[in-house]
Amino acid sequence: MKLHQALRDVHKFRAVFDFGGRDVAHWFPGHMAKGLKQMRASLRSVDCIIEIHDARIPFSGRNPVFQETLDVRPHVLILNKMDLADLSSKQRILKKLEKDGVRNVLFTDCLKQRHDNIKKLVPMVMEIIGSRPRFNRDENTNYCLMVIGVPNVGKSSLINSLRRTNLKKGHASRVGGEPGITKAVLTKIQVCERPIMYLLDTPGVLPPKIESVETGMKLALCGSILDHLVGEDIIADYLLYSLNRLGKFSYVEKYDLQEPSDDIQHVLKRIAVKLGKTQRVKAITGVGNVTVTIPNYTAAAYDFIRAFRKGELGRVMLD
């Protein structure tokens, strides 16, 4: 069946996601509280705050705990992973951020070997710092920036990208695909020679209480909360709901479905069959135990979520 024919029933799909009274786990382990305390203690030596967030959720999940930090130092917001985001509404995003008082915004793809917007960051920071008094750092000839953000939005990737661009050097910060790789505030890492500029990498810090279950689900979908704390099955279902709501049906072709579906069990079964994600279980019958092969729904859900995070299901804007 051709996709345009199959889309006739899409209007019957869920218009609202049922969270079923769920409450997203408050993932605020000890290293986050410790990291936040160290970040506040380091503020006196910082000239500018670089907040980095996922471009697919430019408004959801930005930690309000950072607000007091941002109020006392110049601030740049970097919306990273722009290669995964649908930026057709970029002007709407910028206008809303400006209304919220955020005027210095850069969209980046920090995993790219060379990215033009990364080159703009140092001049932008220098212009912002130059427009405000540096107080106790006025006599310093070098500059120190602090990178903050929720987990797994690309803080360490930004540092490495700046080093590649300005120093022609490799990695200084470990990069990972799951939240919690940077566990403590690191020592200063040089990212520029002219002027001499250092960055402080920090652990990703989530709000102690996430504002809503939907915000938590968006954070989980983008990888800022560990999957098992929310549940791969619920994340996969929210992903399917979101893709259908946004009219993003590339999953149909990727997993050889006949048509778009609003039934996560059906979709996961098809994914499991296509990828050979099965498991053997013992079934008790009237004639004894029988070993049967069934789809591995957890493995299929993981693959579905991973495909989204890698951009294989198209660019999306969740906010």
N, C-alpha and C positions, 0 to 999 in steps of 0.2 A: 504494500500500500504506500502511495506517495505521501510525503509528510504533509503537504498542503491539504490533502483529503482527510488525513488523520486529525488535523487541528480543529475539526468541526466540533469535537466534544470537549475542547479545552475549557470552554466557558463554564463547564460543570465542575471543574476542579475546585479545590479548597480556596476560598477567598481569605480565610483567616487560619493561622496555624494554632492548633490546640496543644497547649503546653501541659495540659492535664494536671494542673496544680503543682508542676515541678518547680523546684527552686535550684538554680545553678549553684554548684558547690563554690564556696568562698575560698578560692585558692590563694591564700596569703601566708605561705610558710615562713619560717624564721628568717631565711636569708633575705626575704623581701622587707620585713620590718627593720632588720639590721641595715640593709642597703639604703633604705629611706633615711635612717638616722645618720648614716655616713654622708649621704648626699647633702643633707642640710648642714652638716658640720663643714663640708668642703666649699660652701657657697662663697665665703670671703675671698677665696682665690680664683673665683670664676668671673669671666667678663661677659659671657653670653650663654644662654640656655638653648640647646638644640633639641627640640622635642620631635621625635620621629614616630609616625603612626602609619597604619595600613591604609593605602589609598582607596581600598574597596569599602572602608567604613570610616570616612573622614570625620564623622561626628560621634559615632557610637564608641563608648568605652575609653575615651581619653580620660585619664585619671584625674579627678577633681582634687586629689591630694596634692598634685603638682601645682595647683593654682597659686598657693602662697609662695611657692618657689619662683614661678614665672613672674609674679608681680614685682619682685625685687631685682630682676636682671633683664636685660634685653632678651628677646625671644624670637626664634625662627622655628616655624613648623614645617617639617619635611614629611610629605605624604609619599611613602616609599611603595614599591611594588606596583608602580604605575603601569607596567607591562601587563598586569593581571586585571586592571580596573577599566571599566567602561567610562571613559572621560568625555562622553558626548555632553554631559551636564557640568563640565568643568567650571563654567562661569557662574552657575547657580551655587556651586560649592564655595567658590572664592567669595561671592557676595555674602553668603551666610556666615562664613568664617570672619569676614570683615565686620559684619554686624555684631559678632561675638567678641570683637576686639583683636582678632588675629589678622595682621596685615602682611606679615612677611612669610610667604608660603612658597615652597618649592616642591615640584613633583619629580621624583627620581626613580631610577631602577638601579639600585646599588650593586646588583650582581653582574651588571654589564661591565665589561672590561674598561670601557671608556664611555662616559655619559656627559653630555654637554651641560646639563643642569648641575652636576657635581662641580664643574669648573666655576659656576656662578656663586657657589656657597661662600668661599673665602672673601671675595669682594663685597658680597652682601653683608656678611658679618662685620667686616671692617667699617663699612659705611654706617651700620647700626651702632657699633661701639663708639665710633667717632662723633656721633650725634648726642651722646649722653656722657655725663661725668663718670670717671672710673674710680673715684673715691680713693680707697687705700691702695689701689693698683695703678695709680696715675703715673708713678715713676718707672713701672715695669716696661721693658721694651718687648717682652714676649706676651703672648695672649693665651688664655686658657678657656676652653669651652667645655660645658658638661652636656653629655648626650643622655636624654631621658626618654622613657616611653614604656608602654606595656610590653609583656614578653613577646618575643618572636616577630618583631616588626622590622628588624634589620639594623639595629644599632651597631653591632659589631661589623656588619657588612658595610655600613656607611664609613666607619673608621678605616677599614681596609681599602675602600674605594678612594677615599681622600688621599691615602698614602700612595696608592697607585698613580693617581692623577698628579699630585704635587711633589712627591719625593721619588717617584719611579721605584718604589719599594713594595715588597709583598705584604703578607698578612702579619698583623700584630695582635689581632683578636680572633679567638676561636669562633667559628660560625656553625650554627646547628639548625636543623629543621624542626626543632621542638622547643617549647618554652622552657626557660630555666638554664640555658647554657652558661650565661654570665652570672655567677653566684655572688660576687662581691665587687665593690667599687675597685677598679684596677688603678695601677699607677698611671701617671701621665704618659700618653702616647703621642709622639710628635707626628703631625699630619701636614705640616707646611714649613718651608725654610725661609721664605720671604713673603710676609713677615714670619718670624718664628711663632708657631702656633701649636698648642697641645690640646688634646681632647681627653676627657675623663669618661671612660666607658662605665656604665652602671648596670646593675641587674634590672630586668624588667619588673615593674611593680604594678600589680593590679590594685584597683580600689578594694579596701577591706570588705566593702559591700557593693556589689554591682547593682546599678540603678534599676534594672528590670531583667526578667528572664530572657526577653528577646535580645537585649543588648548582650547578655551573657552568651546567648546562642550564636550571635554574630561573631563575638570574640573567639568562641570555640571553633566555629567554622573556619575562621582565618588562622587558627592554630595558636592563639594566645593563651588558651587554657588547655591543659593536658586532656586528650580525648577521653580517657577512661574515667575522669571525674564527672563528665557529662553523660557519656555513653555513646559509642560509635553509632548505635542504631538510631538514636534520637537526632544526632548531628546529621546523619545521612538523610533522614526523613525531612529535616529542616532544609537541607540542601536541595532535595527534590522539589519541595514546596517553593523555595526561592527561585530556582531555575524556571519552573513553570510560570510563576507570577511575573517574572521578567521577560518571558517569551524566549528563553534560551534553551533550545531543544537539541543542541548538538549531542547530548547524551544518547539520543535515539539511535543515531548513526553509529556512534562510537561503540555501543554495546549491542548492536544488531537487534534493537527492539522493532516491533512492527509499527508502533505509534507512541506518542507521548503518553505517560501514565502518571496517575496521582497516587498509585499504590506502591509504597516503598518495598513491600515484600515481593511483589511481582518483579520490580526493577532489580532488586538484589538477587533474586533467583536467576534472572537472565544474565546478570554480570557473573555470577558464580559458574553458570554453565559455560559461558563464553570463555572464561579465563581458567576453567578447570579447578575452581576453588570448591572442592568437595571434602567431606569427611565421612569416615566409616563409623557407624554406631551400631550397638547391639539392640535389637528389638525383641521383646518377649512376646511370643505367640503361643497359640494353643498347642503347637507341636514342638515347642522348644525355642531356644534362642536363635535368632537369625541376624546375620550382619548385613546391614543395608547401607547404601551410599546416599547421602543427602547433601544439599547445597550448604556450604559454609557461609552463613549470612554475615557473620562478623568480619571475615576476610573480604567478602564482597563489599561491605560497607566501608572498610578501610580503603579499598582500592578506589571506590567512588569519591570519597573525601580527598584522597591524595591526588586524584586526577584534577579535581577542582583547584586545589592549592597550587598545582603546577601549571594551571592555565589551559589544561587540555579540554575543558568544557566551555571555553570562550571567556571573554572579558565580562565582568559583572560590576555593578554598583549596588551594594546592599543597603545603603542609606538613601 
